[in-house]
Structures are given as structure tokens and as C-alpha cells.
Amino acid sequence: MEGPAAVSQTQTEAGGPAANEPAAGGAVTQTPATQGPAAGGAVTQTPATQGPAAGGALAGSPAAGRRPAGGSGAASPAAGVPDLLYSEAETELRAAVRALLADRAAWRDVLARTETSEPYDTGLWRALAADVGCAGLIVPEARGGAGASYREAAVVAEELGRAVAPVPYLGSAIVATTALLSVGGDPRLLEAVAGGTQTAALAVPFATTPGARPQPTVRVGAAHDGDPAGSYRLSGSVTGLADALPADVLLVPADGVPYGLYLVQADEAGLTRTPVVSLDATRQLADLTFDDVPARQIAAGAAAEQAVAAALAAGAAMLASEQLGVAERCLEMTVGYVKERRQFARPVGSFQAIKHRLADLWVAVTQARAAARYAAACLATGDPDAPVAIALAKAACSDAAVKAGQETVQLHGGIGFTWEHPAHLYLKRAKSASIGFGTADRHRAALAGLANLPAPPAGGAR
């Protein structure tokens, strides 16, 4: 099984170590001290035969049955809920993306690129867009795309997270494309973005949380004499953007009468893109400055607000899937290491303290997968539960990815703290992504409101 091996955890009634402890990498078995259903009963958790890395089903998944191959966002007819298992088409897509990344984005290549002046791998992005069709997955075939859904897009995000690939998939193929689809903009631009010949980015800070209109920091001015009809001029700045450095076009929310969404060519005079020192060098952030930059309005008023809101929601959901990929890969690397690393004449993974930590991490990753898959399924079908699913997924996957990155560094020992090992790439991606599109705490707070949970009494116990 290529997916992350499960970790053994056995708790005896006395709370001590089991008589026969399986080495790290065995099935996860939890036996509570008390017996009977009222006490929780004996619970056994075993990963599915086809592990997550192979696109197989998850043990304990809330989905019922497998959705038909090639379908998108299908619901279980028995339960009326989305099927969270991977379809045959999704599994094949995963294999194609993983093969390309293994050939073009091995961790040593990614690490070497972080030390150059061009952290984004535009060649790899062109290959993903042209050879696999990742840039246009959520674009209908009639508009130049693949005609897939956010379910397939989430599979690609998982793989890119596993490889910490330095490509603008999230910013261009998800966030900007969702905004363009929402406004029904220029069909030639959408086709170019879907084909990967142009890269787009939405000019909002990476840390913006979905659910509320971001406060615009760019102002709209009148066009100059000689400007094409329908043109405007933009002035202002936006800080902390992801995937803006390799973008060919920018979608800029701007304050005017009314609020609007404007299209700006990245090579326009007066537009300055400044790279900033970023924790995650595989996704370098940038600041944008607009100094009387020509722009064309593509949406105004409620339509512009709806486009930005849809883009941020899609970005948060797909970033959750990317975080799932990060966590999954960290677990795989760590389990593999503790099975081989020996101390005191035995694998370090055979020590119960190590088993407990990895078993807890396996559970966190499994739960994160269920949340991420549900969010992608809700987006794919336009389920009204999507805001709740996205908030839940982003919170769960942020926590799981950060925990996985920290455990990877810690359990690899001294080598995990070195620059020459990929552990720091995953920890930095996890930390950075945990802030992107809202922190876990912000999403939990939003989730409380979405679920109508009452606020705690003033001055009462928390």
C-alpha cells in the first residue's frame, strides 16, 4: 500500500503497554479500559485497502457506497448525502498528476528552487495545465475547460500539497477562475486561463477569510483621454497576495460607485509587484501597488461582491484539500522513518510513546480527509451546506497539517531540523496555509454562527 501506513496503538485495561506491541506501521487498534457499549466498546480503525495516497476509500468515511466512475458530486441515493469516496476518474487524475510531479517536482528540485530568484516553477505549471488539464478543471467544456468539478480540483490540490509544488494552481485555476465563472466575463480570457496560456490572480490578501466582503484598498478613478471606452484608472495597494508574482492578469476589487471587479494586465505601466519575504518559500507572497493603472470593469455591485465571495469560498475549500495532502505526506514520511531508524537495538517506531503520537496524527488526518472531501462535494453540487462544510474543513485541515508538520520535524530527530531534509518545507507550507483564507480559529468562530450556536453568557464559564 503506497498510502500512509497506519500506526499501532493498543491500550490495555491497566493503561500499560500491550503484551505484544506491533511495530509502527501496523493497524490502529484502540481498546478502552472499560467494556460495554456505554463505555464506548472496543473500537478498531483500519485504513482502507486502497489507502488515501492511491485514491482509495477511507475507513470510517461517512459516505455510503461508491459514486459512479466519471460522475461529479454524485449523492448517495440511500442516504441523500454526497459520496466522499474517490471515483475511478479521480483516481486516474491523481495518478497522472503524481507521476508528473514525481518527474518534475521532487523535493530536492523544490528545495533548490527556493534558493533562486524565481520560486514559482512556470514550466511545471504549463505542463500541469497543458498535459493534464489542471488549469481548466472547473471550467465547462463549452467554455474551453475540462468540464469537471471541485471534487476533481480537490484531488489535484491534495497532490500539489503532497509535493509542496511551487505552482499558482490555487490562485489561478481555483480562485481567479471561480471569480471569472461567476461574472461570466470575457470568454477568450477564461479560455486562455483554462488552457494555461495565461495565469490569473485575484487581488485580495491571502489571509482574507470568506464570508465578508474584503475592505477594498484600491480606488477607482476616471479614464484618461484616449483610453478605450469602458476603461478606468486604479490607484492604491494590496498587500500579502499569493500567486500574484507569476500572474499575467489581475482581478482587482476596487472601491467606487458602485463597488466593482476590474481586470488589469500585469504588464501595465504603473503596476508594481514587490516580492516579500515569506515563511513558505514555495508560495511567495507579493505586494501590489497601483499608480493610475488602466483597468476594465468586468462586474459591478452585487455581481462583483458575489464573484469575490465565491472565489474566496472556493479558495478556502481547495486550500483545505491541499493541507490534507501536506498532512498525509508528512505522516507517510514519518512512519517510514520510525520503522527504519533503530535505537537500543529496535526500531524507534516500536516504542509506545511514538506509536501514540502517530496514531493520534493518523486519526487527525483521517478526520481532515472526511471534512475536506465533504467541502469539495458541497461545492461541486452547489449544496446550501457549503459554507458550513468549508469552515469545518479549513479548521480541521489547518490543525491537522500544522500538527503533522511539527511531528515530522520532531520525530525525525536531528535530521528533521536540517535544511537538507524536506521536513521544513512541509512545516512552512502548513503554517502559511493555516493563515491563508482565514485561520482555524476564525473558521471555528464562523462555524458557530453558521450553526446558530449561542454565544457563551457574559462573564460566565467558558
C-alpha positions in Angstrom: 0.0 0.0 0.0 1.5 3.3 -1.0 -0.7 5.4 1.2 0.4 6.4 4.7 0.8 3.3 6.8 -1.3 3.1 9.8 0.3 3.2 13.3 -0.4 0.7 16.1 -1.8 1.9 19.3 -3.0 -0.6 22.0 -4.2 0.5 25.4 -4.7 -2.2 27.9 -7.2 -2.1 30.7 -4.5 -1.3 33.1 -3.3 1.5 30.9 0.1 -0.1 30.4 1.8 -1.2 27.1 0.3 -4.2 25.3 2.0 -7.5 25.7 2.7 -7.9 22.0 3.2 -4.4 20.5 3.2 -4.4 16.7 5.8 -2.3 15.1 4.9 1.1 13.8 3.1 0.8 10.6 0.6 -1.8 11.7 -3.2 -1.3 12.0 -4.5 1.2 14.5 -6.3 -0.6 17.3 -7.9 1.2 20.3 -9.3 -0.8 23.2 -10.8 1.3 26.0 -10.3 0.2 29.6 -14.0 -0.2 30.4 -16.2 -2.6 28.5 -19.7 -2.4 27.0 -21.4 0.0 24.6 -22.0 2.6 27.3 -18.2 2.9 27.8 -17.6 3.2 24.1 -16.9 -0.5 23.4 -13.9 -1.8 21.6 -13.1 0.2 18.5 -10.9 -0.9 15.7 -9.8 1.6 13.0 -8.1 0.2 9.9 -7.3 2.2 6.8 -8.9 1.1 3.6 -7.1 -1.4 1.4 -6.5 1.2 -1.2 -5.0 4.0 1.0 -5.6 7.7 0.6 -2.4 8.1 -1.5 -3.7 5.6 -4.0 -7.1 7.4 -4.1 -8.9 4.6 -2.3 -11.7 4.8 0.2 -11.2 5.8 3.8 -12.1 3.6 6.6 -14.8 5.2 8.7 -15.8 7.5 5.9 -19.4 8.8 6.3 -20.0 8.2 2.6 -22.3 5.3 1.7 -21.3 3.4 -1.4 -19.1 4.4 -4.3 -20.2 7.1 -6.7 -20.3 6.1 -10.4 -17.0 6.5 -12.3 -16.7 9.7 -14.2 -19.5 11.4 -12.3 -19.1 14.5 -10.3 -20.5 15.3 -6.9 -23.0 12.4 -7.0 -25.1 11.8 -3.9 -25.8 8.5 -2.3 -29.4 7.6 -3.2 -29.8 5.8 0.0 -28.7 8.5 2.4 -29.1 11.6 0.3 -25.6 12.8 1.2 -22.5 13.2 -1.1 -20.4 10.1 -1.6 -17.0 11.1 -0.2 -15.1 8.1 -1.8 -12.8 8.7 -4.8 -14.2 7.8 -8.2 -12.3 5.9 -10.8 -11.8 9.2 -12.8 -10.5 11.0 -9.7 -8.1 8.1 -9.0 -6.8 8.3 -12.6 -6.4 12.0 -12.4 -4.4 11.6 -9.1 -2.1 9.1 -10.8 -1.4 11.4 -13.7 -0.7 14.4 -11.5 1.5 12.4 -9.1 3.5 10.9 -12.0 4.2 14.4 -13.4 5.2 15.8 -10.0 7.5 12.9 -9.3 9.3 13.6 -12.5 9.3 17.4 -12.4 8.9 18.4 -8.7 10.9 16.1 -6.5 11.5 17.7 -3.1 15.2 18.3 -3.9 14.1 20.3 -7.0 11.6 22.2 -5.0 14.2 23.0 -2.3 16.8 24.1 -4.9 14.2 26.5 -6.5 13.5 28.2 -3.1 17.1 29.4 -3.3 16.7 31.2 -6.6 15.1 34.4 -7.6 12.2 32.6 -9.3 10.4 30.5 -6.7 7.5 29.7 -8.9 8.0 26.9 -11.4 6.3 28.3 -14.5 7.5 25.3 -16.7 5.9 22.8 -14.3 2.7 24.9 -14.3 2.5 24.9 -18.1 2.9 21.1 -18.1 0.2 20.6 -15.5 -2.1 22.9 -17.4 -1.4 21.7 -20.9 -0.6 18.0 -20.4 -3.0 17.2 -17.6 -5.6 19.9 -17.9 -5.4 21.1 -14.3 -5.9 24.8 -15.1 -9.4 24.3 -16.5 -10.9 21.5 -14.4 -13.8 23.6 -13.1 -14.5 25.3 -16.4 -17.3 23.9 -18.5 -16.2 22.2 -21.8 -18.3 24.7 -23.8 -16.0 27.4 -22.4 -12.7 25.7 -23.0 -12.3 23.7 -19.9 -12.4 20.1 -18.8 -15.9 20.2 -17.5 -15.0 18.5 -14.2 -15.9 19.8 -10.7 -14.4 20.9 -7.4 -14.1 17.2 -6.5 -11.5 16.6 -9.2 -9.9 20.0 -8.4 -9.6 18.9 -4.8 -7.7 15.8 -5.8 -5.2 17.9 -7.7 -4.8 20.2 -4.7 -4.1 17.2 -2.5 -1.3 16.1 -4.8 0.2 19.6 -5.1 0.2 19.7 -1.3 2.0 16.4 -1.0 4.7 17.7 -3.3 4.7 21.3 -1.9 4.8 22.2 -5.6 5.6 25.8 -6.4 2.8 26.5 -8.9 -0.1 29.0 -9.0 -2.8 26.4 -9.1 -4.7 27.7 -6.2 -4.6 31.3 -7.2 -5.3 30.9 -10.9 -7.2 27.6 -11.5 -9.4 27.9 -8.4 -9.7 31.5 -7.0 -9.4 33.6 -10.2 -11.3 31.1 -12.3 -14.2 30.9 -9.9 -14.5 34.7 -10.0 -14.4 34.7 -13.8 -17.0 32.0 -14.0 -19.2 33.9 -11.5 -19.2 37.1 -13.6 -19.4 35.3 -16.9 -16.5 37.5 -18.1 -14.5 37.6 -21.3 -14.8 34.2 -22.9 -11.4 34.5 -24.5 -9.8 35.3 -21.2 -11.5 32.4 -19.5 -10.4 30.0 -22.3 -6.8 31.3 -22.0 -6.8 30.8 -18.2 -8.4 27.3 -18.6 -5.8 26.3 -21.1 -2.9 27.6 -19.0 -1.7 30.1 -21.6 -2.5 32.8 -19.2 -2.3 32.9 -15.4 -4.7 35.0 -13.3 -4.9 36.1 -9.7 -7.5 37.8 -7.5 -6.0 40.8 -5.8 -7.0 40.2 -2.2 -4.7 39.4 0.7 -4.0 35.7 1.1 -5.2 35.9 4.7 -8.7 37.1 3.8 -11.5 35.0 5.4 -14.6 34.1 3.3 -17.9 35.2 4.4 -17.5 39.0 4.4 -16.6 41.4 1.6 -12.9 42.3 1.9 -12.4 46.0 2.5 -11.1 47.4 -0.8 -7.8 49.2 -0.7 -7.8 50.3 -4.3 -9.8 53.3 -5.6 -11.3 53.8 -9.0 -10.5 56.9 -11.0 -11.7 58.4 -14.3 -10.2 57.2 -17.6 -7.7 59.4 -19.4 -8.3 60.9 -22.8 -7.5 58.3 -25.4 -8.3 55.4 -23.1 -10.6 52.7 -24.7 -14.3 53.1 -23.9 -15.3 51.4 -20.6 -11.8 51.9 -19.1 -11.0 53.2 -15.7 -7.9 54.0 -13.7 -6.9 52.3 -10.4 -4.8 53.6 -7.6 -3.9 52.1 -4.2 -2.2 49.0 -2.9 -2.9 45.4 -1.9 -0.5 43.5 0.4 0.2 39.8 1.0 -1.1 38.3 -2.2 -0.5 34.7 -3.1 0.2 33.6 -6.6 0.4 37.2 -7.9 4.0 37.1 -9.0 3.5 34.7 -12.0 0.1 36.2 -12.9 -0.5 37.6 -16.4 -3.7 39.3 -15.5 -5.1 40.5 -12.2 -8.7 40.7 -11.0 -8.9 43.7 -8.7 -11.8 44.5 -6.3 -11.9 48.3 -6.1 -13.9 50.9 -4.2 -16.1 53.0 -6.5 -19.7 53.9 -7.2 -20.6 51.1 -7.1 -18.0 48.6 -5.8 -16.6 46.7 -8.8 -14.2 44.0 -10.0 -11.7 45.2 -12.6 -9.3 43.4 -15.0 -5.7 44.6 -15.1 -2.9 43.4 -17.3 0.1 42.6 -15.2 2.5 44.4 -17.5 0.6 47.7 -17.4 2.6 50.9 -16.6 2.1 52.0 -13.1 1.6 48.5 -11.6 4.4 47.3 -9.3 4.7 43.8 -7.9 7.1 43.5 -5.0 8.0 40.1 -3.6 8.0 39.9 0.1 10.0 37.6 2.4 7.6 34.7 3.0 7.6 31.9 5.5 6.7 29.5 2.8 9.2 30.0 0.0 7.3 27.7 -2.3 4.4 30.1 -2.3 6.0 33.6 -2.2 3.7 36.4 -1.4 3.8 39.8 -3.0 2.6 43.4 -2.5 0.9 45.2 -5.4 0.9 49.0 -5.9 -1.4 50.6 -8.5 -0.5 54.1 -9.6 -3.1 55.3 -12.1 -3.2 51.9 -13.8 -5.6 51.3 -16.7 -8.3 48.8 -16.0 -11.5 47.4 -17.4 -14.6 46.7 -15.3 -15.9 43.1 -15.5 -18.5 43.3 -12.8 -20.1 45.9 -10.5 -22.2 46.0 -7.4 -23.8 42.8 -6.2 -22.3 40.7 -9.1 -18.8 41.8 -8.1 -19.4 41.0 -4.4 -20.8 37.6 -5.3 -17.8 36.8 -7.5 -15.3 37.7 -4.8 -17.3 35.8 -2.2 -17.5 32.7 -4.4 -13.7 32.9 -5.2 -12.8 33.1 -1.5 -15.0 30.2 -0.6 -13.6 28.0 -3.3 -10.1 29.0 -2.3 -10.6 28.1 1.3 -12.1 24.7 0.4 -9.3 23.8 -2.1 -6.6 25.0 0.3 -8.1 22.6 2.9 -7.6 19.8 0.4 -4.0 21.0 -0.2 -3.4 21.0 3.6 -4.7 17.4 3.7 -2.1 16.4 1.1 0.6 18.1 3.2 -0.5 16.3 6.4 -0.8 12.9 4.6 2.7 13.1 3.1 4.2 14.2 6.5 2.6 11.1 8.1 3.9 8.8 5.4 7.4 10.1 5.7 7.4 9.9 9.5 6.0 6.4 9.7 8.6 5.2 7.1 11.4 6.8 9.1 10.5 5.4 12.5 10.2 2.0 11.0 13.8 2.1 9.7 15.5 4.2 12.4 16.9 2.0 15.2 17.8 2.8 18.7 18.6 0.4 21.6 18.6 -2.4 19.0 15.0 -1.9 18.0 13.1 0.4 15.6 12.1 3.7 17.3 8.6 3.2 16.0 8.2 0.2 18.3 8.2 2.5 21.4 4.7 3.1 22.6 5.2 6.8 23.0 6.0 7.1 19.3 3.0 4.9 18.4 0.6 7.0 20.4 1.7 10.2 18.7 1.5 8.8 15.2 -1.8 7.1 15.9 -3.2 10.4 17.1 -1.9 12.0 13.9 -3.4 9.3 11.7 -6.8 10.0 13.3 -6.4 13.7 12.7 -5.5 13.1 9.0 -8.5 10.7 8.6 -10.9 13.2 10.1 -9.4 16.0 8.0 -9.9 13.9 4.8 -13.6 13.4 5.6 -14.1 17.2 6.1 -12.1 18.2 3.0 -14.0 15.7 0.8 -17.3 16.9 2.1 -16.5 20.6 1.4 -15.4 19.7 -2.1 -18.6 17.7 -2.7 -20.8 20.5 -1.4 -19.1 23.0 -3.7 -19.4 20.6 -6.7 -23.1 20.2 -6.2 -24.0 23.7 -5.0 -25.2 22.3 -1.7 -26.5 25.0 0.6 -24.4 23.4 3.4 -21.3 24.5 1.6 -20.4 27.5 4.0 -20.6 25.1 7.0 -18.6 22.4 5.2 -15.9 24.9 4.1 -15.5 26.4 7.6 -15.3 22.9 9.1 -12.8 21.7 6.5 -10.5 24.7 6.7 -10.4 24.5 10.5 -9.8 20.7 10.6 -7.2 20.6 7.8 -5.3 23.6 9.2 -4.9 21.9 12.5 -4.0 18.5 11.0 -1.4 20.0 8.6 0.4 22.0 11.3 0.4 19.1 13.7 1.7 16.8 11.0 4.5 19.2 10.1 5.5 19.6 13.7 5.5 15.9 14.4 7.5 15.3 11.2 10.3 17.6 12.4 10.3 16.3 15.9 10.1 12.5 15.2 12.8 12.7 12.5 15.2 13.8 15.2 18.3 15.8 14.3 17.9 15.3 10.6 14.4 16.8 10.7 15.8 20.2 11.8 18.2 20.5 8.9 17.8 22.5 5.6 18.8 19.4 3.6 15.7 17.4 4.7 12.2 18.3 3.3 10.5 18.4 6.7 10.9 22.2 6.9 9.2 22.6 3.5 6.1 20.9 4.7 6.0 22.6 8.1 6.4 26.0 6.5 3.7 25.2 3.9 1.4 24.0 6.7 2.0 27.1 8.8 1.5 29.5 5.9 -1.6 27.7 4.6 -3.1 27.8 8.1 -3.4 31.6 7.8 -4.5 31.6 4.2 -8.2 32.3 3.7 -8.7 32.6 7.4 -7.2 30.9 10.4 -8.7 27.8 12.1 -10.0 30.0 14.9 -11.7 32.4 12.5 -13.4 29.5 10.7 -14.5 27.9 14.0 -16.0 31.3 15.0 -17.8 31.5 11.7 -18.9 27.9 12.1 -20.6 28.8 15.4 -22.6 31.5 13.7 -23.5 29.3 10.7 -24.7 26.6 13.0 -26.6 29.1 15.2 -24.7 28.1 18.3 -25.5 30.6 21.2 -22.7 32.7 22.5 -21.5 32.0 26.0 -23.1 34.1 28.7 -21.2 37.3 29.5 -18.8 36.7 32.4 -19.8 33.0 32.5 -17.6 30.0 32.5 -16.0 29.3 29.1 
